[in-house]
């Protein structure tokens, strides 16, 4: 979706991502004035994104960013939805529903395309913020076990700049993005694309709206509603499918390396 937007529309998207509360509480005119584009551009963007009007688009932004931004509200809504206080049953039901719907958003061909890109990469860089860091750690460990050259990007803007200084066309950037686009996502993707590096985002509902758009996108809604507690079960399933597909593509090499790892672990633990 993002690659089909005009320059003016992309400016609006960036403003929405940077200041969602201002956009949710403002008008099409105020958004247009801040980004120095015509007011009609805001209405056109809303319709291009599938909304009947700018007002409907603004309401969706309010639900996505304002309600979701309040952790207490999300947990409160989840607790209220649990019948007879049965939290476990509530969570299981939501996870089953989200996982069952996953094939509607992703198929094996897209997983295979991403797996092939990672397998072919010289180095893999992983970017994640907040709770998504859990998935970055899991992916890093599993890729290392398969012989990958992997680095998790960390720190502030200066740190990130230093870590990506050596980005090249044979490298791959994997980003985990949920709820809202992280502050440093855009410059990372822009630099990766400028040097010809591959980019992959594993994301939730926000995936199609990421700007700039990654070259490869694996996204599906997480369990729960927009204004309730959400888990990492769906993106974890996507990540595991990605890793196992890579192992399947290079089965002999992967199994040989894992057998060597098992022997090393036994040797270390016996001392």
C-alpha positions as CSV (number, residue, x, y, z in Angstrom):
1,X,0.0,0.0,0.0
2,X,2.7,2.5,1.0
3,X,4.5,2.3,-2.3
4,X,1.3,3.4,-4.1
5,X,1.0,6.7,-2.2
6,X,2.0,10.1,-3.6
7,X,4.7,12.2,-2.0
8,X,2.1,14.4,-0.4
9,X,0.2,11.4,1.0
10,X,3.4,9.9,2.4
11,X,4.0,13.2,4.2
12,X,0.5,12.8,5.8
13,X,1.2,9.2,6.8
14,X,4.4,10.2,8.5
15,X,2.6,12.9,10.4
16,X,0.0,10.4,11.5
17,X,2.7,8.1,12.7
18,X,4.7,10.8,14.4
19,X,1.7,12.6,16.1
20,X,-1.3,10.2,16.2
21,X,-3.0,12.0,19.1
22,X,-2.9,15.3,17.3
23,X,-4.3,13.7,14.2
24,X,-7.0,11.8,16.0
25,X,-8.2,15.0,17.8
26,X,-7.8,17.3,14.8
27,X,-9.4,17.9,11.4
28,X,-8.4,17.3,7.8
29,X,-7.6,21.0,7.5
30,X,-5.3,21.0,10.6
31,X,-3.4,17.9,9.3
32,X,-3.0,19.4,5.9
33,X,-1.8,22.7,7.3
34,X,0.9,21.0,9.4
35,X,2.2,19.1,6.5
36,X,1.8,21.9,4.0
37,X,-0.4,19.9,1.6
38,X,-3.9,20.6,0.2
39,X,-6.8,19.6,2.4
40,X,-8.2,17.4,-0.4
41,X,-5.1,15.3,-0.1
42,X,-6.1,14.2,3.4
43,X,-9.5,13.1,2.2
44,X,-8.0,11.4,-0.8
45,X,-5.6,9.5,1.5
46,X,-8.5,8.3,3.7
47,X,-10.4,6.9,0.7
48,X,-7.3,5.3,-0.7
49,X,-6.9,3.5,2.6
50,X,-10.4,2.2,2.4
51,X,-12.4,4.6,4.5
52,X,-15.6,6.3,3.5
53,X,-14.5,9.7,4.8
54,X,-11.8,11.5,6.6
55,X,-13.9,11.4,9.8
56,X,-14.0,7.6,9.6
57,X,-10.2,7.5,9.1
58,X,-9.7,9.8,12.1
59,X,-11.9,7.6,14.2
60,X,-9.8,4.6,13.2
61,X,-6.6,6.5,14.2
62,X,-8.2,7.4,17.5
63,X,-9.0,3.7,18.2
64,X,-5.7,2.5,17.0
65,X,-3.4,4.9,18.7
66,X,-5.1,6.6,21.6
67,X,-7.0,3.6,23.1
68,X,-4.1,1.3,22.4
69,X,-1.6,3.7,23.9
70,X,-3.1,3.2,27.4
71,X,-1.9,-0.1,28.9
72,X,-4.3,0.2,31.8
73,X,-7.3,0.5,29.5
74,X,-6.2,-2.5,27.4
75,X,-5.8,-4.7,30.5
76,X,-9.0,-3.4,32.0
77,X,-11.0,-4.2,28.9
78,X,-9.5,-7.7,28.8
79,X,-10.3,-8.4,32.4
80,X,-13.9,-7.2,31.8
81,X,-14.3,-9.5,28.9
82,X,-13.2,-12.6,30.8
83,X,-16.3,-14.6,31.8
84,X,-16.5,-15.4,35.5
85,X,-12.9,-14.2,35.9
86,X,-11.6,-17.1,33.8
87,X,-8.5,-15.3,32.3
88,X,-6.9,-18.5,30.9
89,X,-10.0,-19.5,28.9
90,X,-10.3,-16.0,27.6
91,X,-6.7,-15.9,26.4
92,X,-6.9,-19.4,24.9
93,X,-10.0,-18.4,22.9
94,X,-8.5,-15.3,21.6
95,X,-5.2,-17.1,20.6
96,X,-7.1,-19.9,18.8
97,X,-9.2,-17.3,16.9
98,X,-6.1,-15.3,15.8
99,X,-4.1,-18.3,14.8
100,X,-7.0,-19.9,12.9
101,X,-7.3,-16.6,10.9
102,X,-3.5,-16.4,10.2
103,X,-3.7,-18.3,6.8
104,X,-6.1,-15.6,5.6
105,X,-3.2,-13.1,5.8
106,X,-0.2,-15.2,4.9
107,X,0.5,-18.2,2.7
108,X,3.5,-20.5,2.4
109,X,4.8,-18.7,-0.7
110,X,5.4,-15.4,1.1
111,X,7.0,-17.3,4.0
112,X,9.3,-19.1,1.5
113,X,10.2,-15.8,-0.3
114,X,11.3,-14.3,3.0
115,X,13.1,-17.4,4.1
116,X,15.0,-17.5,0.8
117,X,16.0,-13.8,1.2
118,X,17.3,-14.5,4.7
119,X,19.2,-17.6,3.6
120,X,20.9,-15.7,0.8
121,X,21.9,-12.7,3.0
122,X,25.5,-12.2,4.0
123,X,24.5,-10.7,7.3
124,X,21.2,-10.2,9.0
125,X,20.4,-7.2,11.2
126,X,17.4,-7.3,13.5
127,X,15.5,-4.2,14.8
128,X,12.8,-4.3,17.5
129,X,11.5,-2.1,20.2
130,X,9.4,-2.7,23.4
131,X,7.9,-6.1,23.8
132,X,9.0,-7.1,20.3
133,X,12.5,-7.3,21.6
134,X,11.5,-10.8,22.9
135,X,11.0,-12.0,19.3
136,X,14.3,-10.4,18.2
137,X,16.2,-12.4,20.8
138,X,14.5,-15.6,19.8
139,X,15.2,-15.0,16.1
140,X,18.8,-14.1,16.8
141,X,19.5,-17.3,18.7
142,X,17.8,-19.5,16.2
143,X,19.6,-18.0,13.2
144,X,23.0,-18.2,15.0
145,X,22.3,-21.9,15.6
146,X,21.8,-22.3,11.8
147,X,25.1,-20.5,11.1
148,X,23.8,-17.1,10.3
149,X,25.8,-13.9,10.8
150,X,23.3,-12.0,12.9
151,X,23.3,-8.7,14.9
152,X,20.5,-7.2,16.9
153,X,20.5,-3.4,16.5
154,X,20.3,-1.5,19.8
155,X,20.6,1.9,21.4
156,X,19.7,5.4,20.4
157,X,20.0,7.1,17.0
158,X,23.8,7.5,17.2
159,X,24.2,3.9,18.2
160,X,22.0,2.7,15.3
161,X,23.9,4.9,12.8
162,X,27.2,3.3,13.9
163,X,25.8,-0.2,13.7
164,X,24.5,0.1,10.1
165,X,27.5,2.0,8.7
166,X,28.6,-1.2,7.0
167,X,25.2,-2.1,5.5
168,X,25.6,-3.5,2.0
169,X,23.6,-4.9,-0.9
170,X,24.0,-8.5,0.4
171,X,22.7,-7.7,3.9
172,X,19.1,-8.1,5.2
173,X,17.3,-5.9,7.8
174,X,14.5,-7.6,9.7
175,X,12.1,-5.4,11.7
176,X,9.5,-6.3,14.2
177,X,6.8,-3.6,14.3
178,X,3.6,-3.6,16.4
179,X,0.9,-1.1,17.5
180,X,2.9,1.9,16.1
181,X,5.9,2.5,13.9
182,X,9.0,2.9,16.1
183,X,10.8,6.2,15.9
184,X,13.9,4.9,14.1
185,X,12.2,2.6,11.7
186,X,12.0,5.0,8.8
187,X,15.7,6.1,8.6
188,X,16.8,2.4,9.0
189,X,14.6,1.3,6.1
190,X,15.6,4.3,4.0
191,X,19.3,3.6,4.4
192,X,18.9,-0.1,3.8
193,X,17.1,0.6,0.5
194,X,19.6,3.3,-0.5
195,X,22.5,0.7,-0.4
196,X,20.4,-2.1,-2.0
197,X,20.0,-4.2,1.2
198,X,16.9,-6.4,1.7
199,X,14.2,-5.4,4.2
200,X,11.6,-7.6,5.9
201,X,9.0,-6.6,8.5
202,X,7.2,-9.0,10.7
203,X,4.2,-7.0,11.9
204,X,0.6,-6.9,13.1
205,X,-2.3,-4.9,11.6
206,X,-0.1,-1.8,11.1
207,X,2.0,-3.7,8.6
208,X,0.4,-2.4,5.4
209,X,0.7,1.2,6.6
210,X,4.5,1.1,7.3
211,X,6.3,4.0,5.6
212,X,8.7,3.4,4.0
213,X,7.3,0.0,3.1
214,X,9.7,-2.9,3.5
215,X,10.5,-5.0,0.4
216,X,9.0,-8.0,2.2
217,X,6.1,-7.9,4.7
218,X,4.8,-10.7,6.9
219,X,1.8,-9.3,8.8
220,X,-1.3,-10.6,10.5
221,X,-3.6,-9.3,13.3
222,X,-2.7,-10.4,16.8
223,X,-5.2,-11.9,19.2
224,X,-7.6,-9.6,21.0
225,X,-9.3,-6.4,19.8
226,X,-7.7,-3.1,19.2
227,X,-8.5,-1.8,22.7
228,X,-7.5,-4.9,24.7
229,X,-4.5,-6.8,25.8
230,X,-2.6,-8.4,22.9
231,X,0.1,-11.1,22.9
232,X,3.0,-12.1,20.7
233,X,1.6,-15.6,19.8
234,X,0.8,-14.8,16.1
235,X,4.1,-13.0,15.2
236,X,5.9,-15.8,17.1
237,X,4.2,-18.4,14.9
238,X,5.2,-16.4,11.8
239,X,8.8,-16.2,13.0
240,X,8.9,-19.9,13.8
241,X,7.5,-20.7,10.4
242,X,10.1,-18.5,8.8
243,X,13.0,-20.2,10.7
244,X,11.7,-23.7,10.0
245,X,11.3,-22.9,6.3
246,X,14.9,-21.8,6.2
247,X,15.9,-25.0,7.9
248,X,13.9,-27.0,5.3
249,X,15.6,-25.2,2.4
250,X,19.1,-26.1,3.9
251,X,18.2,-29.3,5.7
252,X,21.5,-31.1,5.5
253,X,23.6,-28.1,6.5
254,X,21.2,-27.1,9.3
255,X,21.0,-30.5,10.9
256,X,24.7,-31.0,10.7
257,X,25.3,-27.7,12.5
258,X,22.7,-28.5,15.1
259,X,24.2,-31.9,15.8
260,X,27.6,-30.1,16.3
261,X,25.9,-27.7,18.6
262,X,24.4,-30.5,20.7
263,X,27.8,-32.1,21.1
264,X,29.3,-28.7,22.2
265,X,26.5,-28.2,24.7
266,X,27.1,-31.6,26.2
267,X,30.8,-31.0,26.4
268,X,30.4,-27.6,28.2
269,X,27.7,-28.9,30.6
270,X,29.8,-32.0,31.6
271,X,32.7,-29.9,32.8
